[in-house]
Amino acid sequence: MSVILVLAGVLCGAGFWVAIRGFTRRYAPSLESAASDGQSTSLGGLTLDSSKAAAASWKTRAVEWSNSTVLLLGTDFKKFSKALRICGKTSAEHSWAKVSAALLWGFVPMIAVLAAGATGFSVPLWWGIVGVCIGVPGGYLLADRQLLEQAEKQRAAFRGAFVAYLDLVKILLAGGSHTDGALYQAAQVGRGQAFDEIRGALDWSRVHGRPLSAGLARLGDELGIQEVSEVAATVNLAETEGSSPSETLARKAEAAADRALSEAQADANALTERMSMPTVIIAFSFVVFIAYPALSSLSSAL
């Protein structure tokens, strides 16, 4: 038991030392963060004209420390680039989520064991150590799963808005508008994250002197949405061949709408299956609640 106590003390002490070291170290902002925050540098003294560089908040230091820690562990953020892009998060923010989840799920078992011991229950201390060893990597990986699930929800919402966008484009093309004009006008009508992303992609094409299909293809690749890439290929074909993409876009809109409807039905069926077990438990509890008085009186009479 003494060896386990010493090991637990060493692990807790090392964790506190790493946390204190990360929060108290001198903050040195990177050139990218300085440029994004609007910090200006004087050429003579090389000093930053910003209060954030002089005294960074605890949250900024925590995010920087967690990002350094996650990168030190060898985490590759390239496989999460599309999920981070559609969720509007940075790699540093996701690192903070991973580290905080690992600390939460790691310390909860130890705190539960200590609380049980304080209340009089004899719980072995090694249970808490095993819980820490399982909870830390479990919480670390759980943050990745939550990010991917949130990205799928954002993609589903984007597809629904993209179907509405294609319907507007189809109406404008049927009214005699040019392909570029229809794409721009339809993007200006809607509001929300999806239409903002579409307007940004079209503006990117205009600024860089590229065709609109290039901006849409870039957007579809960044967000990982196949429908946007397919529409970009259709628009590219119309731009190179000079044909009208109205019929093709109409079929794309119908296919995207059918896919969104099938995904919604699949989600509804999954929720229905998840509710079957709680329903059975509630029905069984109700039967026990009704039958218990009769069974109790019958057993006492016998």
VOBA-1610 file (N, C-alpha, C; in pm, whole numbers, padded with zeros to 5 digits, always signed):
BEGIN
Met+00082-00121+00000Met+00000+00000+00000Met+00086+00126+00000Ser+00200+00121+00073Ser+00288+00238+00079Ser+00345+00271-00058Val+00378+00167-00135Val+00431+00190-00270Val+00326+00257-00358Ile+00202+00216-00346Ile+00094+00277-00425Ile+00075+00422-00385Leu+00081+00450-00255Leu+00067+00589-00210Leu+00181+00676-00262Val+00302+00623-00259Val+00417+00700-00310Val+00402+00725-00460Leu+00360+00623-00534Leu+00340+00639-00679Leu+00231+00740-00709Ala+00121+00735-00633Ala+00014+00833-00654Ala+00060+00973-00621Gly+00140+00988-00514Gly+00192+01120-00481Gly+00286+01174-00586Val+00371+01087-00641Val+00463+01131-00747Val+00387+01174-00871Leu+00286+01098-00910Leu+00207+01134-01029Leu+00133+01266-01008Cys+00070+01284-00892Cys-00001+01409-00864Cys+00095+01527-00859Gly+00211+01506-00797Gly+00309+01614-00791Gly+00361+01652-00927Ala+00387+01553-01013Ala+00434+01582-01148Ala+00327+01656-01228Gly+00201+01616-01210Gly+00094+01686-01282Gly+00080+01830-01237Phe+00086+01855-01106Phe+00078+01992-01057Phe+00198+02075-01103Trp+00317+02013-01108Trp+00435+02088-01153Trp+00423+02128-01299Val+00375+02036-01382Val+00358+02068-01525Val+00254+02178-01543Ala+00143+02170-01467Ala+00039+02273-01479Ala+00091+02409-01434Ile+00162+02413-01321Ile+00216+02542-01272Ile+00321+02595-01367Arg+00405+02507-01423Arg+00506+02549-01518Arg+00443+02607-01642Gly+00335+02548-01689Gly+00270+02600-01809Gly+00201+02732-01786Phe+00145+02755-01666Phe+00073+02879-01639Phe+00166+02994-01603Thr+00284+02965-01549Thr+00372+03071-01500Thr+00487+03103-01594Arg+00499+03030-01704Arg+00611+03058-01793Arg+00589+03190-01867Arg+00697+03246-01913Arg+00689+03375-01983Arg+00621+03356-02117Tyr+00529+03445-02145Tyr+00448+03433-02268Tyr+00521+03503-02381Ala+00539+03432-02493Ala+00603+03487-02612Ala+00514+03459-02730Pro+00435+03555-02776Pro+00342+03530-02886Pro+00416+03505-03017Ser+00360+03416-03095Ser+00418+03386-03225Ser+00388+03498-03325Leu+00460+03496-03437Leu+00438+03599-03538Leu+00300+03590-03598Glu+00248+03468-03614Glu+00114+03450-03670Glu+00007+03508-03579Ser+00017+03478-03446Ser-00081+03532-03353Ser-00069+03682-03340Ala+00053+03735-03349Ala+00070+03880-03340Ala+00007+03950-03460Ala+00022+03888-03579Ala-00037+03949-03698Ala-00188+03940-03696Ser-00243+03827-03648Ser-00388+03809-03645Ser-00453+03898-03541Asp-00388+03926-03431Asp-00445+04010-03326Asp-00425+04158-03352Gly-00361+04192-03462Gly-00344+04333-03495Gly-00233+04399-03418Gln-00133+04325-03372Gln-00024+04382-03297Gln+00075+04442-03394Ser+00125+04561-03362Ser+00221+04631-03446Ser+00356+04629-03379Thr+00464+04614-03455Thr+00599+04605-03403Thr+00677+04727-03449Ser+00745+04793-03356Ser+00827+04908-03390Ser+00963+04859-03435Leu+01017+04918-03541Leu+01143+04873-03598Leu+01261+04905-03508Gly+01253+05012-03429Gly+01368+05051-03348Gly+01385+04961-03228Gly+01283+04951-03144Gly+01296+04876-03020Gly+01241+04736-03027Leu+01175+04698-03139Leu+01115+04565-03153Leu+01021+04534-03038Thr+00933+04629-03005Thr+00835+04611-02898Thr+00698+04601-02960Leu+00611+04520-02899Leu+00476+04498-02948Leu+00383+04600-02886Asp+00304+04666-02970Asp+00210+04768-02924Asp+00077+04702-02894Ser+00072+04622-02787Ser-00051+04554-02748Ser-00042+04514-02603Ser-00155+04527-02532Ser-00160+04487-02393Ser-00167+04336-02378Lys-00213+04265-02481Lys-00222+04120-02473Lys-00085+04056-02467Ala+00014+04115-02537Ala+00149+04060-02534Ala+00214+04082-02398Ala+00181+04192-02329Ala+00243+04220-02199Ala+00188+04130-02090Ala+00056+04112-02088Ala-00006+04029-01983Ala-00117+03947-02046Ala-00083+03828-02087Ala-00183+03740-02148Ala-00273+03683-02041Ser-00396+03659-02078Ser-00491+03603-01984Ser-00458+03458-01954Trp-00518+03408-01846Trp-00492+03269-01807Trp-00544+03171-01911Lys-00650+03210-01979Lys-00705+03121-02080Lys-00612+03110-02200Thr-00552+03223-02238Thr-00459+03221-02350Thr-00338+03135-02317Arg-00288+03149-02194Arg-00174+03068-02154Arg-00210+02920-02148Ala-00329+02892-02100Ala-00372+02753-02093Ala-00385+02692-02232Val-00439+02768-02326Val-00454+02718-02463Val-00317+02697-02527Glu-00225+02792-02506Glu-00091+02777-02562Glu-00019+02657-02502Trp-00034+02639-02371Trp+00032+02526-02306Trp-00026+02393-02353Ser-00159+02387-02365Ser-00222+02264-02411Ser-00184+02234-02555Asn-00173+02337-02638Asn-00133+02314-02777Asn+00009+02260-02785Ser+00098+02317-02704Ser+00236+02267-02702Ser+00242+02124-02651Thr+00161+02093-02550Thr+00160+01958-02495Thr+00109+01856-02596Val+00000+01890-02665Val-00057+01797-02763Val+00038+01777-02880Leu+00102+01884-02925Leu+00200+01870-03033Leu+00321+01788-02988Leu+00359+01803-02861Leu+00471+01725-02808Leu+00439+01576-02805Leu+00311+01544-02786Leu+00268+01403-02785Leu+00259+01344-02925Gly+00281+01426-03027Gly+00283+01375-03165Gly+00148+01369-03232Thr+00052+01449-03187Thr-00081+01449-03250Thr-00075+01515-03387Asp-00133+01450-03486Asp-00137+01502-03622Asp-00274+01566-03646Phe-00275+01698-03663Phe-00400+01770-03683Phe-00444+01771-03829Lys-00366+01713-03918Lys-00405+01714-04058Lys-00531+01632-04082Lys-00546+01522-04008Lys-00665+01438-04027Lys-00789+01503-03968Phe-00771+01607-03885Phe-00885+01679-03829Phe-00903+01816-03894Ser-00831+01844-04001Ser-00834+01978-04060Ser-00973+02012-04114Lys-01040+01917-04181Lys-01172+01943-04235Lys-01275+01960-04124Ala-01264+01878-04020Ala-01357+01890-03908Ala-01338+02022-03835Leu-01214+02063-03815Leu-01187+02192-03750Leu-01236+02307-03836Arg-01220+02292-03967Arg-01261+02400-04058Arg-01411+02422-04057Ile-01489+02316-04061Ile-01634+02333-04067Ile-01691+02369-03930Cys-01623+02331-03823Cys-01668+02368-03688Cys-01620+02506-03646Gly-01533+02567-03724Gly-01483+02700-03691Gly-01389+02703-03573Lys-01310+02597-03554Lys-01217+02588-03443Lys-01075+02584-03495Thr-00984+02624-03410Thr-00842+02616-03442Thr-00783+02491-03375Ser-00662+02458-03417Ser-00596+02343-03356Ser-00564+02367-03210Ala-00536+02493-03172Ala-00509+02524-03031Ala-00634+02505-02946Glu-00749+02546-02997Glu-00873+02527-02923Glu-00906+02379-02906His-00881+02301-03009His-00906+02158-02998His-00806+02094-02902Ser-00684+02144-02898Ser-00587+02093-02802Ser-00632+02120-02659Trp-00687+02238-02637Trp-00738+02270-02504Trp-00853+02178-02466Ala-00939+02146-02562Ala-01050+02055-02535Ala-00998+01914-02502Lys-00893+01869-02571Lys-00838+01738-02545Lys-00774+01731-02407Val-00696+01832-02373Val-00627+01831-02244Val-00726+01845-02128Ser-00824+01933-02143Ser-00923+01951-02036Ser-01007+01824-02018Ala-01043+01757-02127Ala-01119+01632-02115Ala-01034+01523-02049Ala-00905+01518-02083Ala-00818+01418-02022Ala-00803+01443-01872Leu-00787+01570-01832Leu-00775+01601-01690Leu-00905+01573-01615Leu-01017+01606-01679Leu-01146+01583-01614Leu-01171+01434-01589Trp-01161+01354-01695Trp-01188+01211-01682Trp-01077+01139-01606Gly-00962+01203-01591Gly-00854+01141-01515Gly-00865+01164-01365Phe-00908+01283-01325Phe-00915+01314-01183Phe-01047+01272-01119Val-01151+01254-01199Val-01280+01214-01141Val-01273+01080-01068Pro-01211+00974-01124Pro-01204+00848-01048Pro-01128+00861-00916Met-01014+00935-00917Met-00939+00950-00794Met-01018+01029-00690Ile-01087+01134-00734Ile-01168+01213-00641Ile-01282+01128-00585Ala-01341+01042-00671Ala-01450+00955-00623Ala-01400+00857-00519Val-01280+00802-00540Val-01225+00708-00443Val-01194+00778-00311Leu-01134+00897-00318Leu-01104+00972-00196Leu-01232+01014-00123Ala-01336+01053-00200Ala-01462+01091-00138Ala-01529+00970-00072Ala-01520+00853-00136Ala-01576+00733-00075Ala-01502+00697+00053Gly-01370+00713+00052Gly-01295+00686+00174Gly-01326+00783+00285Ala-01353+00910+00249Ala-01386+01009+00352Ala-01523+00985+00413Thr-01613+00925+00337Thr-01748+00897+00390Thr-01758+00764+00463Gly-01649+00689+00469Gly-01650+00564+00546Gly-01650+00438+00465Phe-01660+00447+00334Phe-01658+00327+00250Phe-01513+00288+00222Ser-01485+00162+00236Ser-01349+00113+00215Ser-01332+00076+00067Val-01278+00169-00008Val-01253+00147-00150Val-01102+00143-00171Pro-01049+00041-00236Pro-00903+00033-00258Pro-00853+00151-00340Leu-00737+00202-00302Leu-00681+00317-00371Leu-00640+00285-00513Trp-00605+00158-00537Trp-00561+00124-00672Trp-00674+00132-00772Trp-00799+00129-00723Trp-00912+00152-00814Trp-00903+00292-00875Gly-00872+00389-00793Gly-00858+00526-00843Gly-00742+00540-00940Ile-00630+00470-00910Ile-00514+00477-01000Ile-00547+00414-01135Val-00617+00302-01131Val-00660+00239-01257Val-00757+00330-01332Gly-00848+00395-01256Gly-00941+00489-01320Gly-00869+00606-01385Val-00762+00654-01319Val-00683+00763-01378Val-00614+00716-01506Cys-00556+00597-01501Cys-00485+00543-01618Cys-00579+00519-01736Ile-00706+00490-01708Ile-00804+00469-01815Ile-00870+00600-01856Gly-00897+00686-01758Gly-00970+00810-01787Gly-00890+00911-01865Val-00759+00922-01838Val-00678+01023-01908Val-00672+00996-02058Pro-00631+00877-02104Pro-00633+00855-02250Pro-00774+00848-02307Gly-00870+00801-02224Gly-01008+00797-02273Gly-01064+00935-02300Gly-01044+01028-02206Gly-01089+01165-02228Gly-01014+01233-02340Tyr-00885+01200-02354Tyr-00802+01257-02460Tyr-00855+01219-02598Leu-00897+01095-02612Leu-00951+01047-02740Leu-01099+01083-02757Leu-01170+01099-02647Leu-01312+01133-02655Leu-01332+01270-02717Ala-01239+01362-02695Ala-01250+01495-02755Ala-01245+01488-02907Asp-01165+01397-02961Asp-01159+01380-03107Asp-01292+01327-03162Arg-01350+01233-03091Arg-01478+01178-03135Arg-01587+01285-03130Gln-01589+01364-03026Gln-01688+01471-03017Gln-01670+01573-03128Leu-01545+01602-03163Leu-01520+01694-03274Leu-01573+01638-03405Leu-01549+01511-03432Leu-01598+01450-03556Leu-01750+01445-03561Glu-01813+01417-03447Glu-01959+01416-03443Glu-02016+01555-03468Gln-01955+01656-03409Gln-02000+01793-03433Gln-01980+01832-03578Ala-01870+01787-03639Ala-01846+01817-03780Ala-01952+01753-03869Glu-01993+01631-03838Glu-02099+01567-03916Glu-02231+01642-03904Lys-02262+01692-03786Lys-02384+01771-03769Lys-02376+01900-03850Gln-02261+01963-03850Gln-02244+02086-03927Gln-02254+02059-04077Arg-02202+01945-04121Arg-02212+01911-04263Arg-02358+01884-04302Ala-02433+01818-04214Ala-02574+01794-04243Ala-02651+01925-04253Ala-02622+02019-04163Ala-02688+02150-04171Ala-02645+02225-04296Phe-02518+02212-04333Phe-02470+02280-04454Phe-02538+02223-04578Arg-02557+02092-04581Arg-02623+02031-04699Arg-02766+02082-04712Gly-02837+02097-04600Gly-02973+02149-04608Gly-02977+02290-04665Ala-02884+02375-04619Ala-02879+02511-04672Ala-02831+02513-04817Phe-02743+02419-04852Phe-02693+02414-04990Phe-02802+02371-05086Val-02892+02286-05043Val-03007+02250-05127Val-03092+02373-05157Ala-03117+02455-05055Ala-03193+02579-05077Ala-03118+02672-05173Tyr-02985+02676-05160Tyr-02905+02760-05250Tyr-02916+02712-05394Leu-02910+02581-05414Leu-02922+02529-05550Leu-03061+02554-05608Asp-03164+02549-05525Asp-03298+02581-05573Asp-03307+02726-05620Leu-03245+02817-05546Leu-03243+02957-05589Leu-03167+02974-05719Val-03053+02905-05731Val-02975+02912-05856Val-03056+02858-05973Lys-03128+02750-05950Lys-03210+02691-06056Lys-03319+02787-06101Ile-03381+02855-06006Ile-03487+02952-06041Ile-03430+03068-06121Leu-03314+03117-06080Leu-03252+03229-06151Leu-03208+03189-06291Leu-03156+03066-06306Leu-03117+03020-06439Leu-03239+03002-06528Ala-03348+02956-06470Ala-03471+02941-06550Ala-03525+03076-06591Gly-03497+03180-06512Gly-03543+03314-06548Gly-03455+03386-06649Gly-03346+03322-06694Gly-03262+03380-06798Gly-03132+03439-06747Ser-03100+03421-06621Ser-02975+03475-06566Ser-02856+03393-06615His-02739+03460-06618His-02616+03390-06652His-02573+03304-06534Thr-02487+03208-06561Thr-02445+03116-06455Thr-02376+03189-06341Asp-02278+03277-06374Asp-02207+03351-06270Asp-02301+03442-06192Gly-02389+03510-06266Gly-02483+03599-06198Gly-02579+03524-06108Ala-02625+03408-06153Ala-02717+03329-06071Ala-02648+03280-05944Leu-02523+03237-05955Leu-02450+03191-05837Leu-02429+03303-05737Tyr-02395+03422-05786Tyr-02372+03536-05697Tyr-02503+03584-05633Gln-02607+03599-05712Gln-02734+03650-05660Gln-02795+03555-05558Ala-02788+03426-05585Ala-02843+03329-05490Ala-02766+03330-05358Ala-02635+03352-05365Ala-02555+03356-05243Ala-02584+03481-05160Gln-02624+03590-05223Gln-02653+03713-05150Gln-02787+03709-05078Val-02874+03618-05116Val-03009+03616-05059Val-03009+03553-04920Gly-02944+03440-04905Gly-02952+03363-04782Gly-02866+03420-04671Arg-02891+03373-04550Arg-02816+03410-04431Arg-02776+03283-04357Gly-02672+03292-04280Gly-02625+03178-04204Gly-02484+03138-04242Gln-02432+03036-04172Gln-02295+02995-04194Gln-02273+02941-04335Ala-02368+02863-04386Ala-02351+02803-04518Ala-02343+02909-04627Phe-02433+03006-04623Phe-02432+03110-04725Phe-02310+03201-04708Asp-02266+03221-04586Asp-02143+03298-04566Asp-02022+03227-04628Glu-02017+03096-04612Glu-01907+03019-04671Glu-01914+03025-04823Ile-02033+03016-04879Ile-02047+03021-05025Ile-02007+03157-05077Arg-02052+03265-05010Arg-02012+03398-05053Arg-01861+03417-05043Gly-01802+03362-04937Gly-01657+03372-04923Gly-01583+03298-05034Ala-01634+03181-05074Ala-01571+03107-05183Ala-01582+03181-05316Leu-01698+03240-05341Leu-01716+03316-05466Leu-01631+03442-05466Asp-01621+03510-05352Asp-01535+03628-05343Asp-01388+03591-05360Trp-01350+03474-05307Trp-01212+03427-05326Trp-01181+03408-05474Ser-01276+03353-05548Ser-01256+03335-05692Ser-01243+03469-05762Arg-01323+03566-05722Arg-01318+03697-05786Arg-01186+03768-05756Val-01141+03762-05629Val-01018+03832-05591Val-00896+03773-05659His-00892+03640-05670His-00776+03575-05729His-00787+03557-05879Gly-00893+03609-05939Gly-00907+03600-06083Gly-00928+03458-06132Arg-00994+03377-06053Arg-01018+03238-06089Arg-01166+03220-06122Pro-01201+03116-06196Pro-01344+03089-06221Pro-01416+03051-06093Leu-01548+03066-06096Leu-01626+03038-05976Leu-01617+02892-05935Ser-01599+02805-06032Ser-01588+02663-05999Ser-01466+02635-05913Ala-01359+02713-05928Ala-01240+02691-05847Ala-01268+02722-05701Gly-01342+02832-05675Gly-01375+02865-05537Gly-01467+02762-05474Leu-01566+02715-05550Leu-01656+02613-05495Leu-01584+02481-05473Ala-01493+02444-05564Ala-01416+02321-05545Ala-01326+02332-05422Arg-01268+02448-05403Arg-01184+02470-05284Arg-01267+02460-05157Leu-01388+02516-05159Leu-01475+02509-05041Leu-01517+02365-05012Gly-01554+02291-05116Gly-01594+02152-05094Gly-01481+02066-05041Asp-01358+02093-05085Asp-01243+02016-05036Asp-01211+02053-04892Glu-01223+02179-04855Glu-01192+02221-04719Glu-01294+02168-04619Leu-01422+02169-04657Leu-01527+02126-04565Leu-01554+01977-04571Gly-01505+01910-04674Gly-01530+01767-04688Gly-01672+01735-04728Ile-01734+01819-04811Ile-01873+01799-04855Ile-01870+01766-05004Gln-01914+01648-05038Gln-01906+01601-05176Gln-02000+01677-05268Glu-02116+01717-05217Glu-02213+01787-05303Glu-02158+01918-05359Val-02082+01989-05278Val-02024+02116-05324Val-01921+02090-05433Ser-01841+01985-05417Ser-01741+01952-05520Ser-01809+01909-05650Glu-01920+01836-05640Glu-01991+01796-05762Glu-02052+01915-05834Val-02108+02008-05759Val-02162+02129-05821Val-02050+02211-05885Ala-01933+02215-05819Ala-01819+02287-05877Ala-01777+02224-06009Ala-01778+02091-06017Ala-01744+02025-06144Ala-01847+02056-06252Thr-01974+02063-06214Thr-02079+02097-06310Thr-02062+02239-06362Val-02034+02333-06271Val-02014+02472-06312Val-01889+02485-06399Asn-01786+02408-06366Asn-01664+02412-06447Asn-01691+02361-06588Leu-01772+02257-06599Leu-01807+02207-06731Leu-01887+02310-06810Ala-01976+02380-06741Ala-02054+02484-06810Ala-01965+02600-06853Glu-01865+02634-06773Glu-01775+02744-06807Glu-01683+02709-06923Thr-01638+02584-06930Thr-01546+02546-07037Thr-01619+02512-07167Glu-01736+02450-07156Glu-01810+02409-07276Glu-01909+02514-07322Gly-01946+02606-07235Gly-02041+02710-07272Gly-02184+02664-07272Ser-02215+02554-07207Ser-02351+02502-07204Ser-02423+02552-07080Ser-02554+02537-07077Ser-02634+02579-06963Ser-02640+02468-06860Pro-02604+02498-06734Pro-02604+02393-06631Pro-02736+02383-06556Ser-02844+02441-06610Ser-02968+02446-06533Ser-03023+02306-06505Glu-03027+02220-06606Glu-03081+02086-06586Glu-02993+02004-06491Thr-02859+02018-06509Thr-02769+01942-06422Thr-02779+01989-06278Leu-02787+02121-06257Leu-02800+02173-06121Leu-02934+02133-06060Ala-03037+02126-06143Ala-03167+02081-06092Ala-03159+01936-06043Arg-03091+01851-06118Arg-03075+01712-06073Arg-02987+01704-05948Lys-02885+01789-05943Lys-02800+01791-05823Lys-02880+01834-05700Ala-02967+01933-05719Ala-03049+01979-05607Ala-03144+01869-05560Glu-03205+01798-05654Glu-03295+01689-05616Glu-03219+01577-05545Ala-03099+01545-05596Ala-03020+01439-05532Ala-02976+01480-05391Ala-02937+01607-05375Ala-02897+01654-05243Ala-03014+01656-05147Ala-03132+01694-05197Ala-03251+01694-05112Ala-03289+01552-05070Asp-03279+01458-05164Asp-03310+01318-05129Asp-03210+01264-05026Arg-03084+01301-05041Arg-02985+01255-04944Arg-03009+01315-04807Ala-03042+01445-04803Ala-03070+01509-04674Ala-03192+01445-04608Leu-03296+01411-04690Leu-03414+01347-04634Leu-03383+01207-04582Ser-03300+01133-04654Ser-03264+00999-04608Ser-03180+01004-04481Glu-03091+01103-04470Glu-03012+01118-04348Glu-03101+01155-04230Ala-03200+01242-04253Ala-03292+01278-04145Ala-03374+01157-04100Gln-03420+01076-04196Gln-03494+00956-04159Gln-03406+00856-04084Ala-03280+00844-04124Ala-03189+00753-04053Ala-03165+00801-03910Asp-03148+00931-03893Asp-03131+00985-03757Asp-03255+00962-03672Ala-03373+00980-03734Ala-03497+00956-03659Ala-03511+00810-03620Asn-03475+00719-03711Asn-03482+00577-03677Asn-03383+00540-03568Ala-03264+00602-03571Ala-03165+00574-03467Ala-03214+00623-03331Leu-03277+00741-03329Leu-03332+00791-03203Leu-03445+00702-03151Thr-03526+00650-03244Thr-03633+00559-03203Thr-03577+00431-03141Glu-03471+00378-03199Glu-03410+00257-03143Glu-03348+00285-03007Arg-03292+00404-02990Arg-03234+00437-02860Arg-03341+00452-02752Met-03461+00489-02792Met-03568+00507-02694Met-03636+00376-02656Ser-03605+00267-02724Ser-03671+00140-02693Ser-03632+00089-02555Met-03504+00096-02520Met-03461+00047-02390Met-03520+00129-02274Pro-03517+00263-02276Pro-03584+00338-02169Pro-03734+00307-02159Thr-03798+00284-02273Thr-03940+00251-02270Thr-03965+00118-02201Val-03881+00018-02229Val-03895-00112-02163Val-03871-00099-02013Ile-03772-00021-01974Ile-03743-00003-01831Ile-03860+00066-01760Ile-03916+00168-01823Ile-04031+00237-01763Ile-04151+00145-01751Ala-04177+00064-01855Ala-04291-00029-01850Ala-04270-00135-01741Phe-04148-00187-01730Phe-04120-00287-01626Phe-04135-00226-01487Ser-04088-00104-01468Ser-04101-00037-01338Ser-04248-00013-01305Phe-04328+00022-01404Phe-04471+00044-01381Phe-04540-00085-01340Val-04504-00196-01406Val-04564-00326-01371Val-04526-00365-01229Val-04399-00343-01192Val-04356-00375-01056Val-04428-00287-00954Phe-04447-00159-00988Phe-04516-00067-00898Phe-04661-00109-00876Ile-04728-00159-00981Ile-04867-00201-00969Ile-04879-00336-00899Ala-04790-00427-00931Ala-04804-00564-00881Ala-04743-00584-00744Tyr-04658-00494-00697Tyr-04591-00515-00568Tyr-04688-00520-00450Pro-04787-00431-00439Pro-04879-00442-00323Pro-04954-00575-00318Ala-05001-00621-00435Ala-05074-00748-00436Ala-04983-00864-00399Leu-04863-00866-00452Leu-04769-00974-00418Leu-04727-00967-00273Ser-04713-00846-00220Ser-04673-00831-00079Ser-04783-00882+00014Ser-04909-00846-00014Ser-05021-00894+00069Ser-05039-01044+00058Leu-05017-01098-00064Leu-05032-01242-00082Leu-04925-01319-00006Ser-04801-01269-00008Ser-04693-01337+00062Ser-04714-01329+00213Ser-04766-01215+00263Ser-04790-01203+00407Ser-04906-01294+00452Ala-05006-01315+00365Ala-05119-01403+00400Ala-05074-01548+00407Leu-04978-01586+00319Leu-04928-01721+00322Leu-04835-01743+00442
//
